[in-house]
Amino acid sequence: MIILWHLRKDSILVKVGDVVKAGDPLAKVGNSGICHAPHLHIHAAKRHFLYGEGVPVTYDSRNPIKNRIFRK
């Protein structure tokens, strides 16, 4: 299970069960809370997003670490 937080309202382009591949757009990143800029939180876990075991994720062949910023 992968959870994405802080997406722009009404911007989600996929539904549960859709098949996606690398490079497919999923939604637009938004800005909520007390942050100054749009940002995205990604969480991947087995079974349940709060209680499941975390799953490693790679982004552009890099392994994101908590609070690390990725720029193109």
Steps between C-alpha positions, in 0.01 A plus 500: 500500500632843409353815652561849355421803719455866403358450152318789338123477554312322218825426311513119537510338156492129594259268680556202729586205278639705210825369356768769482858496378803715572444851370119490507351806671300413814399844631634850555699590809332754721561709806314459826564570864760754608756435227628773267519290184334203331645171619426128505520239774532139381448198725519139382410208727388140490130455583407804713650848462519564877575154637662321207870443445662777296609424143808658336424742216731629228454825311709565189726211615551670839378383839319785675582545866268671748495879450719484190417741217502376139525744214504431127 
